[in-house]
């Protein structure tokens, strides 16, 4: 059965008149009769008994009537729901984002997105950088926001901006009075950093190794927020993405520009290479690209 056939059957069944059904559907009588006859042929018998004066449903037609009503209602509901999704009047957006981006950059983006599309619900998975990639690969989210991952065929990465690492020192540190510092000066103090296999930890170690430096790690944590709290208590220094500068300063940490070497890495959108984004995800992706130039790089 086709939708066209069911609509033709329902129009005749409700009006009990081929002429009135033609007016309702805006079709010719020959087209309507053909649709009904085709349906009857497919089902194996007559759905209407016709005389020159009257059209009546056969018992089989009576049995089909409530089924046709339900099928067409469900079809119309499905069509309407998909139309609302494509026009961003309905839907759900699930995002995975590393904490530095989720807590500092996502809130204003979500506020802007919700103002434009108030009927779209949003779920934010605030997870470490490595889990962002894992969730994308497992298709638990359509896309994630993270540092550029190692290249692999299954992933696609679109950079939004470059995030440079800054020094995080206690307010009581001799370095706190400076506007900037170098890695050699920073590494003279006990270092607090993320635990392996954090990509941030691995990246810092790799970059410093190229310059003949090593991290004098004395304290480790799984979350940057905990690193900031430890630094704020004067237990050591650290280097953190500039994205979380405001978060660090709220914990009492002093953030300084960090050079010799300057370490930076692209931050952007990670998605599966073989997956096309939904209309909802595409709209948010476009919003992030428009807003990327407004992110202040340190």
TIMAR-858665 format. One line per 10 residues: number of its first residue (from 1); for each residue x, y, z of C-alpha. Coordinates in nm, 3 decimals. Example, Ala and Ser with C-alpha at 12.3 -4.5 7.8 and 13.67 -1.06 7.14 Angstrom:
REM TIMAR-858665
1	1.230,-0.450,0.780 ~ 1.367,-0.106,0.714
END
This chain:
REM TIMAR-858665
1	0.000,0.000,0.000 ~ 0.116,0.351,-0.075 ~ 0.037,0.672,0.107 ~ -0.135,0.800,-0.206 ~ -0.364,0.494,-0.214 ~ -0.447,0.520,0.156 ~ -0.529,0.891,0.126 ~ -0.756,0.816,-0.169 ~ -0.931,0.536,0.022 ~ -0.976,0.750,0.335
11	-1.115,1.047,0.142 ~ -1.378,0.828,-0.028 ~ -1.456,0.640,0.295 ~ -1.514,0.964,0.487 ~ -1.723,1.138,0.221 ~ -1.881,0.829,0.059 ~ -1.855,1.027,-0.263 ~ -1.589,1.006,-0.531 ~ -1.672,1.359,-0.647 ~ -1.631,1.510,-0.297
21	-1.315,1.307,-0.240 ~ -1.169,1.449,-0.563 ~ -1.237,1.803,-0.439 ~ -1.078,1.727,-0.102 ~ -0.763,1.579,-0.257 ~ -0.749,1.816,-0.556 ~ -0.720,1.528,-0.805 ~ -0.917,1.417,-1.108 ~ -1.181,1.146,-1.074 ~ -0.985,0.915,-1.305
31	-0.673,0.948,-1.085 ~ -0.877,0.885,-0.770 ~ -1.052,0.581,-0.919 ~ -0.718,0.440,-1.035 ~ -0.568,0.477,-0.685 ~ -0.864,0.300,-0.522 ~ -0.871,0.022,-0.784 ~ -0.495,-0.032,-0.746 ~ -0.537,-0.063,-0.369 ~ -0.824,-0.308,-0.407
41	-0.620,-0.511,-0.655 ~ -0.322,-0.526,-0.418 ~ -0.537,-0.627,-0.120 ~ -0.738,-0.882,-0.316 ~ -1.097,-0.752,-0.312 ~ -1.345,-0.464,-0.315 ~ -1.332,-0.198,-0.045 ~ -1.641,-0.013,-0.172 ~ -1.974,-0.120,-0.318 ~ -2.078,0.129,-0.585
51	-2.409,0.204,-0.748 ~ -2.507,0.498,-0.963 ~ -2.652,0.668,-0.654 ~ -2.450,0.544,-0.362 ~ -2.101,0.447,-0.242 ~ -2.074,0.224,0.064 ~ -1.790,0.052,0.244 ~ -1.771,-0.325,0.219 ~ -1.698,-0.519,0.543 ~ -1.333,-0.529,0.437
61	-1.344,-0.154,0.378 ~ -1.490,-0.105,0.725 ~ -1.204,-0.312,0.869 ~ -0.943,-0.108,0.681 ~ -1.086,0.233,0.779 ~ -0.949,0.259,1.138 ~ -0.617,0.110,1.026 ~ -0.587,0.365,0.745 ~ -0.668,0.650,0.985 ~ -0.395,0.535,1.225
71	-0.134,0.474,0.955 ~ -0.190,0.814,0.797 ~ -0.186,0.990,1.135 ~ 0.145,0.823,1.220 ~ 0.284,0.909,0.878 ~ 0.181,1.273,0.915 ~ 0.328,1.285,1.266 ~ 0.657,1.140,1.142 ~ 0.667,1.381,0.849 ~ 0.596,1.675,1.079
81	0.857,1.564,1.332 ~ 1.126,1.535,1.065 ~ 1.031,1.872,0.919 ~ 1.064,2.030,1.265 ~ 1.404,1.867,1.307 ~ 1.530,1.997,0.975 ~ 1.400,2.344,1.066 ~ 1.552,2.315,1.418 ~ 1.214,2.335,1.589 ~ 1.268,2.001,1.759
91	1.563,1.780,1.844 ~ 1.846,1.704,2.082 ~ 2.212,1.802,2.079 ~ 2.472,1.595,2.267 ~ 2.823,1.739,2.296 ~ 3.140,1.597,2.448 ~ 3.394,1.861,2.547 ~ 3.717,1.870,2.744 ~ 3.674,2.052,3.078 ~ 3.875,2.361,2.983
101	3.639,2.427,2.691 ~ 3.321,2.300,2.858 ~ 3.350,2.529,3.160 ~ 3.484,2.841,2.991 ~ 3.372,2.858,2.627 ~ 3.061,2.639,2.601 ~ 2.821,2.828,2.836 ~ 2.797,3.145,2.621 ~ 2.775,2.934,2.305 ~ 2.492,2.724,2.453
111	2.313,3.040,2.567 ~ 2.332,3.183,2.215 ~ 2.220,2.852,2.060 ~ 1.925,2.815,2.298 ~ 1.815,3.171,2.228 ~ 1.806,3.094,1.857 ~ 1.660,2.742,1.890 ~ 1.474,2.719,2.224 ~ 1.310,2.385,2.140 ~ 1.641,2.200,2.104
121	1.748,2.023,2.424 ~ 2.121,1.999,2.499 ~ 2.335,1.748,2.689 ~ 2.698,1.834,2.768 ~ 2.941,1.553,2.848 ~ 3.220,1.727,3.040 ~ 3.497,1.467,3.008 ~ 3.875,1.459,2.975 ~ 4.027,1.510,2.633 ~ 4.083,1.138,2.567
131	3.723,1.049,2.650 ~ 3.596,1.308,2.404 ~ 3.759,1.113,2.122 ~ 3.636,0.781,2.263 ~ 3.275,0.905,2.277 ~ 3.292,1.028,1.918 ~ 3.434,0.697,1.792 ~ 3.168,0.504,1.987 ~ 2.899,0.732,1.833 ~ 2.773,0.832,2.177
141	2.791,1.192,2.051 ~ 2.795,1.334,1.699 ~ 3.099,1.549,1.770 ~ 3.330,1.659,2.046 ~ 3.555,1.953,2.124 ~ 3.913,1.869,2.210 ~ 4.278,1.922,2.128 ~ 4.373,1.790,1.787 ~ 4.402,1.412,1.828 ~ 4.664,1.193,1.660
151	4.566,1.139,1.300 ~ 4.358,0.834,1.222 ~ 4.132,0.752,0.924 ~ 3.819,0.719,1.138 ~ 3.835,1.078,1.266 ~ 3.790,1.422,1.116 ~ 3.922,1.734,1.292 ~ 3.820,2.094,1.220 ~ 4.033,2.351,1.409 ~ 3.861,2.643,1.579
161	4.166,2.818,1.722 ~ 4.507,2.758,1.880 ~ 4.529,2.742,2.258 ~ 4.862,2.835,2.415 ~ 4.973,2.703,2.751 ~ 5.020,2.953,3.032 ~ 5.207,2.924,3.361 ~ 4.995,2.873,3.673 ~ 5.166,2.981,3.995 ~ 5.053,3.039,4.355
171	4.980,3.400,4.453 ~ 5.269,3.377,4.704 ~ 5.522,3.266,4.442 ~ 5.809,3.501,4.346 ~ 5.688,3.452,3.988 ~ 5.342,3.590,4.066 ~ 5.452,3.952,4.028 ~ 5.560,3.895,3.668 ~ 5.351,3.927,3.353 ~ 5.539,3.640,3.188
181	5.793,3.373,3.259 ~ 5.996,3.103,3.086 ~ 5.984,2.728,3.120 ~ 6.330,2.717,3.276 ~ 6.217,2.959,3.549 ~ 5.888,2.770,3.602 ~ 6.054,2.428,3.627 ~ 6.267,2.547,3.917 ~ 5.961,2.482,4.134 ~ 5.774,2.158,4.218
191	5.546,2.079,3.926 ~ 5.180,1.973,3.943 ~ 5.022,1.820,3.635 ~ 4.766,1.577,3.496 ~ 4.813,1.204,3.524 ~ 4.909,0.992,3.226 ~ 4.773,0.901,2.973 ~ 4.642,1.259,2.951 ~ 4.726,1.406,2.611 ~ 4.804,1.736,2.783
201	5.067,1.564,2.999 ~ 5.211,1.371,2.705 ~ 5.222,1.679,2.484 ~ 5.402,1.888,2.745 ~ 5.659,1.616,2.805 ~ 5.721,1.568,2.433 ~ 5.755,1.940,2.362 ~ 5.990,1.999,2.654 ~ 6.198,1.693,2.570 ~ 6.279,1.851,2.235
211	6.432,2.141,2.428 ~ 6.621,1.923,2.670 ~ 6.381,1.975,2.962 ~ 6.185,1.737,3.185 ~ 5.889,1.794,3.415 ~ 5.985,1.774,3.786 ~ 5.645,1.621,3.871 ~ 5.570,1.603,4.244 ~ 5.189,1.598,4.239 ~ 4.946,1.454,3.985
221	4.570,1.476,3.939 ~ 4.305,1.356,3.697 ~ 4.131,1.695,3.659 ~ 4.262,2.043,3.580 ~ 4.034,2.189,3.848 ~ 4.219,1.984,4.112 ~ 4.553,2.093,3.966 ~ 4.439,2.454,4.005 ~ 4.334,2.399,4.366 ~ 4.672,2.242,4.450
231	4.857,2.531,4.288 ~ 4.633,2.780,4.468 ~ 4.735,2.623,4.802 ~ 5.098,2.689,4.724 ~ 5.198,2.326,4.668 ~ 5.368,2.390,4.336 ~ 5.333,2.536,3.988 ~ 5.179,2.409,3.666 ~ 5.114,2.485,3.300 ~ 4.752,2.487,3.182
241	4.563,2.568,2.861 ~ 4.484,2.939,2.832 ~ 4.119,2.837,2.786 ~ 4.093,2.770,3.158 ~ 4.268,3.087,3.270 ~ 3.952,3.238,3.422 ~ 3.884,2.911,3.604 ~ 4.238,2.907,3.746 ~ 4.223,3.270,3.857 ~ 3.892,3.201,4.033
251	4.084,2.945,4.241 ~ 4.339,3.209,4.341 ~ 4.600,3.103,4.087 ~ 4.811,3.361,3.904 ~ 4.843,3.292,3.529 ~ 5.142,3.420,3.330 ~ 5.238,3.411,2.964 ~ 5.480,3.122,2.913 ~ 5.758,3.103,2.656 ~ 6.093,2.948,2.566
261	5.935,2.740,2.433 ~ 5.581,2.862,2.363 ~ 5.364,2.552,2.352 ~ 5.030,2.561,2.174 ~ 4.795,2.318,2.010 ~ 4.483,2.343,1.790 ~ 4.146,2.312,1.963 ~ 3.856,2.212,1.744 ~ 3.570,1.984,1.651 ~ 3.629,1.609,1.640
271	3.381,1.388,1.454 ~ 3.372,1.058,1.273 ~ 3.502,1.092,0.919 ~ 3.223,0.871,0.781 ~ 2.936,1.051,0.954 ~ 2.742,1.353,0.834 ~ 2.627,1.586,1.110 ~ 2.254,1.625,1.175 ~ 2.089,1.960,1.108 ~ 2.102,2.036,1.482
281	2.472,1.952,1.517 ~ 2.554,2.140,1.195 ~ 2.383,2.453,1.330 ~ 2.587,2.441,1.650 ~ 2.906,2.371,1.454 ~ 2.842,2.682,1.242 ~ 2.780,2.886,1.557 ~ 3.113,2.774,1.703 ~ 3.297,2.867,1.385 ~ 3.136,3.213,1.388
291	3.234,3.261,1.752 ~ 3.586,3.115,1.725 ~ 3.743,3.445,1.628 ~ 3.607,3.601,1.949 ~ 3.803,3.357,2.173 ~ 4.096,3.548,2.316 ~ 4.425,3.369,2.269 ~ 4.698,3.430,2.523
END
